[in-house]
Amino acid sequence: MALTSSLKEHRYRHLIDTLKDGSIKFYNPHKLNDPRYDKLPLSIRVLLEAAIRKCDGFYTTEEDVQNILDWQQQQNKAEVPFSPARVLLQDFTGIPAMVDLAAMRDAVAKHGVDPGLVNPKCPTDLIVDHSLQIDYSKCAIQNAPNPGGGDGPNQAPSRSTSSRPPSRGGSQCGSQRGSCSKAACSDPPASPGRPPASVQQIENTPLLCPFHLKPVSEHDTALKNQEMELIRNKERLQFIKWCSKAFKNVNVVPPDVGAVHQVNLEYLSRVVQVSDGFIYPDSVVGTDSHTTMINGLGILGWGVGGIESEAVMLGQPVSLTLPEVVGCKLVGSINPLTTSIDIVLGITKHLRQAGIAGKFVEFFGPGVSQLSAPDRTTIANMCPEYNATVSFFPVDQVTLTHFKKTNFTEEKLELLESYMKAVKLFRSYEDASEDPMYSEVIEINLSSMAPYVSGPKRPQDRVAVSSMKEDFQSCLDEKVGFKGFHISKEKQDLQVPFLHCGQEYQLAHGSVVIAAVISCTNNCNPSVMLTAGLLAKKAVEAGLVVKPYIRTSLAPGSGMVTHYLSTSGVLPYFNQLGFEVIGYGCATCVGNTAPLPEAVVDAIKQGDLVACGVLSGNRHFEGRLCDCVRANYLASPPLVVAYALAGTVGIDFEKEPLGVTSEGKEVYLRDIWPSREEVQQTEEDTVISSIFKDLRGRMKQGNTFWNNIDCPDSVTFPWDHKSTYIRSPSFFNKMSKEVSHPQSIENAHVLLFLGDKVTTDHISPAGSIARVSAAAKYLLSKRLTPREFNSYGARRGNDAVMTRGTFASIKLQNRFFGKPGPKTLHIPSSQTLDVYEAAERYQRDGIPLIILAGKDYGSGNSRDWVAKGPYLLGVRAVIAESFEKLHKNQLVGMGIMPLEFQPGQNADSLELTGKERFTITLPESLSPKQQLTVKTSQGKSFLVTAQFDTEMEVIFFRHGGLLKYVARTLL
């Protein structure tokens, strides 16, 4: 409903108020004169304002408004709609959403409807940021390995201790001066007529091999990665550009501008929106797992699946059960050595233990004022780790001060402040009289926070830095599990020598081989990145270096980060240690890591070593960075630098030096760690409004590659049937106008028999495409070479690739077998097959499929093809002990039934082998949380609960999924 249309009929027209001499209108909930409003959490007030403004008697009713106003009594009971102000898409999940809309245009056209009617009704931003891969990164300019950490020679090379950055001169692979591609450093020289060994090793880097024969200059590293990104993804970019022209209400941010959450924070965030003369709070739902970052600026937003985002784009509100709101009261003072990452991990631990899954978290208390806006966005980013929906920081004076730095005009700031105060969405954290009523309050003392890392396999397993050495040792001792590796005592001290760049090194358990500061949690926070930069500066000045075989990289979230690192003078020191800017976008965090040097991989395999990766992200499931790197730790950027310098995670920073200078002086971490005052002063001197001006200009200008891309000019997309990137999906095949009754599932086989903690990384394709996978076989049939495979993320617009990649994780634990792998048992033939090949046989024989699983099925991110893939494999239902909420919603949205065992029951207690056939009878009239009976071919019978939370979810399921439901509303 347009804001200015039908105002006379609008139920809440009497709440319309004005600002700026009547030129700006707004709905003022405070004019309800209801005392309950002043006690509502501010995040709930945002929901209430949207319900009032969007109240049309259909999608949003007066009852919905009253339920939100009565939040104290209706939380966890009432289902309410929420219409966000905008939708945020990144290209990995955004392209499938746009492909579905393009296919929907074809579907409605077949029924005689104008395809041009299929357009986003909600403003939609699509940011191209997830295509970057690290094809080029240079050797740190070093003459000898890092002296600390215990693996290499114990003396550092002689170097100047001047405060001026050392010369860029140095040895290339121990011989020529200059710099080179690290991927080539460990390869033997190419003989005439034979390419370098790395050409045979690297799968996903077309056009990379010629550059192995020629060094890449420092200036060209990022440029070469960006050029490769655009060449590799030309078909996808053509489609995206067509979307920007064909669809109304779609704004595309081209490649090489910034990561989606950075662009959202620095460019798209408004705090308030003004449209058709009305002002209202900014809010967003996005397909990126970092969407929740925006809550740190007082903008309500959270992540949704691709199909939910499509519904919002087409005018459907998000349906949610009115959440509980946990008040997180911050008190105490921050320790000078504690970074925002330590605060993040500390708060994450407290809230995870509190059991707040599916709830809103809202921060209050005097401690909040000590957190800068970047600190708040970093904290807000981690809320998915403790399964909260949002972590909300209401707007206060700190927020306004932040926006003064980001080029908000004084007039806009005055309007923002006036509006937020008028509707009581502005907070003074020192004034306890403004504190709302919360479902519960958790108090956290900031002074108790100490430096932590997280790992080695799961983000929730925190380890105090002071205990890191002992904890890693215990991981070696423990049996294989969430933390353990079960390395025998006699092999724990094993050291494996190897040659790299003509020099001998040794690897041991705990050796660091990947150290990545990536565009994830930290780059929005200047203080954390500057701490890392200042640490690098002090390390170089002290004569410390990083071992050249360690895969180091710096992928800033945007040009703003590079700008302030350069302006502050620390970027050359990052470069000296090997942390060079490789480009802008997600790389290491989504598995797009260049292969490790061959000699390093051989050494790891030879000793069966538990090698380590250290990264400043928020996801690190086992094997995600690299198959041969079993232990991965999340850490703040300065600690990534520290562990890279040490060369091992098995170090006690208090008792052991990082290294020894050429003069024999031991250098400890405390000697080079910058003070909080030093960091804050540097931040004040460098993070200024001009940085944001430069960034905005860069976004508007785009880049030459993008500007020169040609795209079709048509209402419907002209699908190229030869394309292996963009393909019309089969979701709308045989779609009728009428809705049929849900069909019972009869004599279904089990496609997969899974255990606990099956993550979306296990289900949804991500990272590179293995040569022996079903997806690889498909691409080879299309006459592509392995170097042209690209990644699953890049090919999410091709349902044939993505379906074959579903459940293709090498870490998938299928209980049909005793070892992990992307295989399953085809029960009728007793053959072991790829999951796709087995599903294809079942579908050919007309046999429906189900999945059996344990607890927390579907935890994690990458939530797009996590439901689409199983749907196209023929899965009709998943029976599990429990589901991750967002994944459960995705299953419903694709027409797959999420069914839960009864409390206390599971596959083991029911003595299910997974080899039975299952029948699930569905009544004509389904209802939320209805119990259904499952019968097996062995004569067993048990109850399950259909996890439909709302009537709307039942409607989606009856239609065969959300996409068909939305399409039918246009017929």
N, C-alpha and C positions, 0 to 999 in steps of 0.2 A: 504494500500500500504506500503510495507516494505521501511524503510528509505533509504536503500542502493540500492534498485531495481529501474530500469528504470530511473536512474539519468540523463542519456543523453536526455531522453524525457521530463524530468520535466521542466515545464514552467519557474520556478524560480531558475533553477540551477545556474544562474549567481549571485545569492545572497549568495551562499555558501561561508562561511568564515571559518577560522580555529583559534584554540587556542592550546597552549602547543606544539609548534613546528609542527603544522599540524596534530597531532594525534587525535584531537577532532574537528569535523566539526559542523557548525550550519548555519541556514538560518538567515541572517542579514537584517531585514527590513530597517534598516537605509541606506543600499546601494541602496535603491530605489531612493535616492537623491530627495525625494519629501518633500517639506517644510511642507506639511500637517502632516507628521508623528510626527514631534517634538511637534505639538500642540494637538496630540491625548491624551486623558486620558490614564494612564498607564494600566488600566484594558482593554481598547479597544486595546491597543498594544498587549496584550496577545492573544486576539481573532485574531488579524491580523497575528501574527506569526504562530498560529496553522493553519489558512487558507492557508498561503503560503506553509507551510511544507506539508500539507495534500492535496494540489491542485492536483486532479487526473482527472479533467474534467467531473466527474460524480457526486459524492457526494459533492465535492467542486470544484467550477469553478473559472476562472479568473474574472468573473463578481462579484463573492462573494468577492474576494480579493479587487477589486476596490471599491465595496460598503463599505467595512469596512474602507478602506483608506479615503474614502469620507464621513466619519462618520458625520461630521458637517451638511451635506445636507441630508444624508440618514437615520439619526436616526428616529425611529418610522415609517419608511417606508419600508426599505429593510429587507427581510428575509434572514438570513445568517446561515450557519452551524458552529458548534463548536465541535471539537473532543477532549475531555479531555484526559489527560494522564492516568487517572485511574478511577476506580469506587469503591465506598465505600458502603458496606452493613452492617447493623446490623441485628441480628438474627430475630427480630420480622418481619421486612419487607424483610430481605435477604432470609429467608427460603422460603416464597412464590415465590420469584424470582427464586430460585434454583429448587423448585418443578415444576414451569412452564417450566424451561429448561429441566428437566427430562421428563416431559410429552411431550414436543416438540420432544425429541428424539424418544419417542414412535410413535408420529404422523408421522414424516418423515420416520420412519422405515416401517410403514404401506404402504407408497407410494413407497417403494423400494429404499429409500435413506439410505446411511450409517449413522446410528445415531451418530457415533463418530464425524461427521462433526459439530454437535451442540456443540460448545465450545465458551466461551468468547474470543473475539479477543482483547478486551481491558483488561489490567491487573485488576483483581478484588480482593478486600480484604473483607472478611466476618468476622466480629468481633462478637463473642457470648457474649453479655453483657446485654440483656434485659430480662433474665430469673430469675434474683435474686428476691426472696421474703423475707420479714422480718419475719422469723419464730421464731427467738430468739432475744431478746434484754433484758438486765438485768435491775432491779430496780437500780436507782441511790442510792448509799449507804448513806442513810440519816436517822436521828433519828426524824426529825420533818419537817413539810412542810416549803416552802419558806415563810419568814416573810413578804415579800413585795407583792404588787398587790392587797391587800384588801380582799383576800378570806379566808386565813387560819389564824392560830394563829399569833400574831404580834411579836413573839420573835423567833429568830433563836437559835438553840442549841449551847451550849458552845463548842468551838473548838479552836484549836491552831491557832494562827495568824502567825505561822512560814512560811517562804517562801518555806519550804520543802513540797511536796505534802502530804496531810493527809493520814493516814493509810487506807488501803482498808477494814479494819474491819468495821462492822456496823450491823444493824439489818436486817434480812430477814423477810419481812412482820411483823416486830415488834417483832420477837421472835428469831429465830435461827440466828447465825452469818454466813456471806457469801453473796452470790448473787444468784438470781433466775431469771427465765423467767418472764418478766413483764406480758406476756399474762396470766400467772397463778395467779398473785399476788392477784387479786380481787376475785378469786374463793373460795368457801367454801371448807373445807377439804373433800377429797374423803372418803366415807364410804366403808367398805368392800364389794366387789362385784360390786361397782358402780364407773364409771370413774368420774374424776373431771368435774365440770360444763363446763369448757372451752372446753372439748372434744366435747360436744354437740354444742358448739357455733362456733368453727372455722372450716370453710369448706375446705380450700385449703392447709391444712398442714398435709399430711399423715406422720406417724411416729413421729409427734410432741407430741402426748399425753403421751407416756411413760416418756418423759422428764419433764412433769409437776410434776412428783413425785420426781424429783431429780434436784437440782440446777445445772445451767450451769455455769462453771467457765468463768472468763473474757477471758482467753486465747482461750476458745473453742467457743465463740459466733460466730465469723466470720466463723470458720471452720465448725460449725454445719449448718449454713445457706448455705455455699458452698456445703456441702455434700448433703443437701436436694435438692439444685438446680440440682445437677447431677443425683440424683436418680429419681426425678420427671420428668426430661426431657431426659431420656435415649434414647427413640426412636428418638427424634429430633436430639440429638447429634450423633447418629449412622448415620442418613441421612446426616448431615453436614460433618461428617468424610468421608462418601462415596463420597460426592461432591469434597472434597479436593483431593481425589485420582482419581476419574473418569474424572473430567473436567480439561483440561489444562488451565493454566493462572488464577487459583483460589488459593488464599492464605487464610487460615483460622487461626484466632487468637482465641485460645480456651477459655473456661470460666475461670473466676477468674483471669484475667489479667488486665482488665480495661474497662472503658466505651468507646464506639466507638469514640467519639470526642476526648477523652484523648489519646487513642492509635493513632489516626490520627495526633494529635499535636506532641506527644512525640516520636513516633516511625516510622510512615509512611511518614511524611512530608519530602520533599526533597528540596523544593524551585526550584531546577532544576532536570531534569531527564537526564540520559545518556543511550542511547540504540543504538545498531548497529553503534557505533562510532559518533553519533550525540548527541548534547546537546540541550535541549529545556526547556521552563518553566514547572514546575510542575503545574498540575491543576486537579480538581476532581469534579465529581458529586456523590452525595450520597443519600441514602434513609433515612438517619437520619436527623431530623430537625435541628440538631446542626452542620451540615456540613459547614455552613457559617462561623463557628469559624475560619476555616483555612485561611480566608482572612486577618486575623490579622497578619499573617506571610508573607504576600505578595504572597500567593498562591491562585489563582482564583478558587473558588468552590462554589457550591450551591446545595440545596436539590432538588431532583426530585422524582417522584413516582416510585413504583416498576417496572411498565411496561416500563417506559422511561429508567430506569437503565438497564433493560434487553436488550433494543435496543442498547444502548451504548456498553454493554458487547459484543454484537454480531456484532459490527463494524459500527453501524449506528451513524452518528453525531447527537448531540442535535440541533434541529432547533429552532431558536429564532429570534424575530424581533429585529433588531439592537436597543439597548436600549438607552434612554437618560441617561446621567451620571451627577448626581448632585454632585458638589464639596462642601464638608463640611469643611469649614475653621475653624480651632480651634485656638483661641487666649486666652490670659489671663493666670493666674496662678491658680493651683488647691489648694483649701482650705485644710489645714492639716487634718481636721476631715472628709473630703469627701472621700468615698471609690470609687473604680471603679464601683461598682453597682450604686452608686448615679450618676456617670458620664453616665453610660449606660442608666439609666432611664431618665436622663435629655436630653440626645441626642435623645432617643426614642420619648419623648414628642415633641421635636422640629421637628423631621422628620415626625412623624405621622401627625402633624398639617400642614406640608408642602405639603402633598398629593403626595407622591412619589411612589405610588404602581407600581410595575413592573420595576422600574428604578434601575440602578446601583448607589451606593453611593461611592465616593472616597474621602478619607480624605487628607487634606493638611493644610499648615499653621504652624507657629512657635509653636503652642500649641501641635502639634503631638509629638514632641521630648520629651515632659514631660511624655508621656505614655510609660510604659514598654511594652514589647511584650505580657506578660500575660494580661495587661490592654487592649491591642488592640484586643486580641482574645475574651475577655469577651464582648467588645463592638460589635465586628463583629458577635458574636453569636445571638444578639438580633435583627438583621435586619429583620427576618420574622415578628416581632411584628409591624413594620411599613410598612410591605408589600414590602420592597425593595428586589431585587433579591440577591444582595451582598452588603456588606460594606467593601470596599477594602482599605487596608493600604499598599502602595507600600514599597518595601524593602529599608531599610536605614541602617545606622550604628547601630542603636538600634537592628535591626533584626539580624545583623551579630554577635553582642555581645551576644545575646540570644543563637544563635546556637553554640557559643563557649562553653556554659554551657551544651549543649546537645550532646557532644561528636562528633561534626563535627571535622575532622582533619584539620590542618592548610592548607594542600594541597587542601582539598575539599572546604574550605572557600575561598581560593585564586581563585580557578576555578569558584566558584559561583559568587564572586565579579567581576571577570574579564568579565564573560559572561554577567551578568546583566548590567554592565556599557557599554559593547560593543553594546548592543541592546537598550540602554537607558531605562532600567527598574529599575534603581537604583535612589533613590531620596535623595536630601539634602533639608530638609524642611525649613531650614533657608534661602535658596536661592530662592527668589521669581521669579527670571528669569527662573527657571525650571518649574514654574506652567503651567500646560496645559490649554487649553480652555475647559470649561464645559458647559453643557446645561443651568445650572443655578448655583449660588453659595449661600449657606446658611452659615452665620457666627454664631458661637456659642462661647460665652465667658465662659471658664471653671471656672472662679472665681465666676460665678453666681450659680453654682451647690450646692444644699443643700441635706441633707439626706432625702430620700423618701422611702416609701413602695408602693406596688401596690395591689389593691383589693377593695372590698372583693370578687368580682366575676369574674372580667376580668383583664387581664394583662395591658390594656391600661389606667385603672383608677388609676392614681397616687395620693398618699396622702403624704403630707409633714409630717415627723415624729412629728414635732412641733404641727401639727394640728390633729394628729391621734385620740385623745380622742374625740374631738368635731365632727370629721368626722364620727366616728363609731356611736356616738349618733344620728347624722342625718340619718344614714343608718337605725337605728331602727325606726325612725319616718317616713321615706319615704315609699310610696307605693311599693309593690313588683315590682321589675324591675331589671335593670342592677346593681343597688346598694342597693335598699331598701329592707327591710324585713317586714315593717308594723307591728311593735309590739305596742300594745296599751300602753298608758302612765302608766296605773295602773299596768302593768306587767313588765315594763322595769327595776324596781329595785328588781325584784324577785330573791331570792337566794334559791337554792335547796340543802339541806344537804345530804350527803351520806357517807358511810363507805368504806375505802380502806386500806387494810393492817392493819385493826384493829383500825384505827384512823378516826375521822370525819373531812370531808372537806366540802366546799360549792362551788357550781358552780353558775355562774351568766351569763347574756348576756356579751359576750366578753371574757369569760374565755378561755384560751389557753389549748387545749387538745392534739394537735399534734405540735411538733416542730422538723423540719427535716432539717439538712444540707445534701443535696443530690448531687449525681453526675450529675450535670446539668450545670448551667452557671458559677459557681464560683470556682470549684476545680482546674481549670487550672491556677488560679491566686493565687500564694502563698501569696501575701500581704493581700488579703481579708481573706483567711483562717487563716493566722497567726494572723491577727487582732482579729478574733473570738477566737482563742486559747489563746492569751494573755489576752483577756477580761475574758475568763473562769478562767484563772490562778488568776487574780486579784480578781475575784468574790469569788473564794474559799478561798483565803487568807483573804478576808474581812469577811468571815463567812456566805456567802449567799449560798442558795441551791435551787434546782428546785423541785417542788411538784412531788412526786413519781408517781402520776396517769397520768402525761403528757407523751404522747408517743414520747419520744425523740429518735433520731437516727442520725448516721453519716455514710453516704455511700460515701466514697471518690471515685473520678473518676478513681484512679489507686493507685498502691502501692507507687508511688512517693509521693502522698499527705500524706499517713500514715507515710512514711519515714521522710519527713521534719517536720511533726507535732511531731513525736517522737524525732527526732534529736534536735529540738528546745526546747524540754522539756515541751510542752504544752499539749500533748496527755493525760497524767494522769489527768489533770485538766478537760479536756473534759469528761473523764470517770467519774470523781467525780460528775459532774452535770448530768450524765445519757446519754451524747452524746457519745455512744460507737460505734466503727466500727462494722457495721453489715454485711459487705461484699463489693464487688466491682461490681457495675452495677446499672442500673436504678431500683428503688424500689418504694418509695413513689410517685415519679413523674409520674409513669404510673399506679397508683392505687394499687400497691402491698403492701399496708399497713396492718400490722397485726391488728386484731380487737381491738378496745378500750376495757378497762376493762368493764365488764358487768355493774358494779355499775355506771360507768360514763355514759354509754349509757342510762341506766334507768333514771338517773338524768336529762339528756338532754331532753329525751322524756317527762318526767313528767312535766318539766317546759316549754316545747316547747322553749328551749333556743337556741339562736344563738351562738353556740360554735365556736371556731376559731382554724384554723391551720395556722402556720407560717412556710414557707419553703424558701430555697434559690435556687429556680428553676426558670423557665421562663414560666410555664404553671400552671394554678390553676382554671380551670373552676369549677363552683359550683357543689359540690357533687363528684368531681373527687378523692379527697383524701379519703373521707369516707362519706357514705350517710348521716350520722347524723351531719356532720360538715358543716354548711352552709356558714360560712365566712372563706375565705382563703386568706392569704396575702403573696405576694412575698416580700422578704426582703434580705438584705445582710446577710451573715453568722453571723457577730457579732450582728446584730439586732435580728436574730433568737434566739441567746443565751440570749440577753437582754429581749426579750418578754417572753421567757421561765422562766427566773428568776422572772420577774414581775408576771407571771401567768395570765396576762390579757392584751388585747390590749387597754383597756380603761385607759390608764395612760399617764400623761404629764411628760415626763422624766426631764424637766427643773424644775418643781415645786414639784414633788412627788418622794419619795425615792423608790429604788428597794426593799429595805428591811431594817431591823433593826438588829444590832448585839446583841449578848447576853449582851453586856455592855450598850445597849440602844442607840448606835450611829446609826443615819440614814445614809444609803449608797445610794448615787445618782449615776446615770449612768456616769456623768462627773468625778466622783471620781475614777472610774475603767477603763475608756476608754483609751486604749493605744495611745500614741502619734505617729504621722506619722514617726518621726525619729526613735522611738523604733521599729516600725514594719519594716522599711527599713533596720535597722541594723540587726535585727533577720533574715530577708530574705537573706541578704548578707552572713550571717554566716552559713546558713543551706541549701539554695538551690544551690547546687554545682554540678559539672559534675558527681560526684560519684553516685548521685541519679539516673541519667539517665542511667548510666552503670548498676546499679542494676536492673532497670526496663527492659532494653534490655535483660539482662541475664535471667530474669524471663519469658519473652515472648518466648525466644528460648527454654527454658527448658520445658514449659508447666506444667502440673500437673499429678499426678499419676492416678487420675480417668480418665482423658481424654486419657492419653497414653494407658490405658488398655482397652479402648472401642473397640469392634470388629465391623467391618462393611463389607458389601458385596463387592465382587470383580467382577464387571460386567460392561459392557458398558451401558446397560439400567438398571434402578433401579428396583429390584424385589419388587413391591408393596405388602405390607401385607394388605389384605382386612379386617383383623380384627383390624388393627391399628386405633386408634382414634386421632392420632397426624399427620400422614403423609398419604395423599390420593391423587391419581391422579385426578386432576381437570377436569371438563368437557368442558373447553374452546375450545378444538380442536375437539369435537364431530361433526361428519358429515361435516368436513372441506373438501371442494373440491379443485382441483387444480385451477379451473377457478374462476374469480371474477364475481359475479352477480350484476345487477343494484340494487341500494338501494330500498328497499321496503317501500311504504307509510305506515303510521300508521293509521289504520282504527278502529273506534269505541272503542278507548282505554278508560279504566277507570282510575280514579285517585287513586293511591295506598296511597299517603299521601298528605295532604293539609297543608303546612308549612308556617311559617311566616318569619321574618327577623332573621339574625344572626344565622342560623343553622350551627353549627360547625361540623367539621369532628369527634369530640368526640360524637356528637349526632348520626352520621351515621355509623362510622366504629367501630367495636367491640373493646373494650379495658377494662382492669381491670379484676376483678373476674367475674365468671359466676354465675348469680343469680339462686337460686334453682327452681324458678317458671318460668324460661325463656324457650323459644323454644329450645335453645341449651342444656339446662339442661335435657329436656325431651329426646332429642336425645342421650345424654351420658348415661342417666339412662337406655335407651333401649339397650345400649351396656354393661349393667351390671356394670357400674361404680357407686361408691358411691360419694356423694357430696364432700367428702374430697379428692377425686381423680380427681375432675373436672379441677384443675389447672386454668390458666387464659386464656382469649381469645388470648393474645399475644403468649402464648406458643403453642396454637393450630391453628396458622395461616396457617399451612401446611395442614389443613383439611378444604376443602371448604364446607363440610356439616355443620360443627360447625360455620364457619364464616358467611355463608349465613343466618343461623338462628339467628346469633347475630347482623346482620345488622339492624340498626334502633331499637336496643333493649335498648337504653339508657332510664333510668328512668326520665331523664330531657327533653325528646323529647316533644315538644309542637305541637300536631296535632290539627289543627283548627276544625277537626270534633268533638272534645271533649273540655270540659272546664277545664280539668286538665291534667298535664303532665303524660306521661307514654308510654311504648313501645307497644301501641295498635293502631289499625286503624279500619275503618268501611269497612266491606265487603258490597259494595253497593247493589248488587243484592239481598242479603238475609237480609240486614239491621242488620247484626250481628256484634258485637264488638269482634275482634279476635287479636291474636298476629300478628304482621306485616308479619312474615314468613308464618303463616297459611293462612292468607288472600291471599298472593301472590301465594301460592301453589294452592289454589282453582282457582284463575284467570288463572293460567297456565294450569291447568287441563281442564278448559273450553275453552282454546285457546284465551283468551282475553288479548290483549297487555296492558301495563301499562305505565302511565306517573306520574310525580310528579309536583305539583304546589308549588312554593316557593316565598319568598320575596327577600330582599336585602342581599348581601354578603353570598350567599349560598356556603357552603363548606369552610368557614374560619377555620384556625387552622391546626394542624398537624395530625398524624396518617393517612397518605394519601394513604394507600395501598388498603385495602378492601373497602375503601370509594367509589370506583368505581366498583370493582369486585363484591362486595355484591349486589348492585342494579342490575347489569347486570344479575346475576344468579337468582335474584328475578323476572326477566322478565321486568324490566324497560327499555323502549325504548327511552325516552326523559325526560328531566327536563326543565320545563318552569319557569324561575325566573326573578326577576327584575335585579339582577346582580350576578356575580359569582366571587369567589376567583380564581385567574388566574391558580394556580397550580392544583386546583381541577377540573377546567374546562378542563384542558389538560388531566387529568386522565379520565374524562368521555369520551372524544374523543378517548382516547387510548383503551377504552373498547367497542367502538362502540355505545355509548349512545350519543344522540344529546343534546348539551346544547343550549337551545333556550331562548332568552331574549325578554321580553315584550318591546314594543316601549316606548321611553322616555315619562314619565308622566302617563303611564298606569301600572296597576297591576291587580291582581285578584279582588280586591275590586272595582276599578273604572269600571271594565268590568262586575261587578255584577255576578261573577262566584261563585257557591256554592261548586264546587268540586264533585258534584254528577252527573254532565253531562257526556256524552260520547264525546270523542274528536277525530277528524280526521285531520291528518296532511299529506298533499299530497306532495311527494318529486319528483322533476323532475329527468330525467335520468342524467342530467349534473348539479352537485352541484358546487358552487363556494364559496370562503370565504365571510363571512358577507352577504350571500344571504337572502333576505326576503322571508318568507314562510307564507302561509295562514293556520290558524287553524279554523276549523268549529266545532261547538258543536251540540249536539242532540237537543238543545233548539232553534236552528236556528240562533245563534249568529256566527259572523265571525270576526276575528281580526288577525293582522299581528304580526309575531315574527321574530327576526333576528337569523339566525344560527351562533353560535359563533365559526366558523372555522376561525382561524387567518391566516392560510397559506394553500397553495395547498397540502402540505404534510399531514396536518391534514385531508383534504378532502379524500386523498388517504387512510389514516388509517381507516377512517369511512367506505369507500366503501368496504374495505376488511373485515369489521366486527371487527375492532380493530387492535391494533399494533401487538399483538401476532400472529394472523393469517397472517398478512402482512409479518412479519419476517420469519415465517415458510414457506410461499410460495416462498420466495426468494431462498430457498434451494431445492425446488422441480423442 
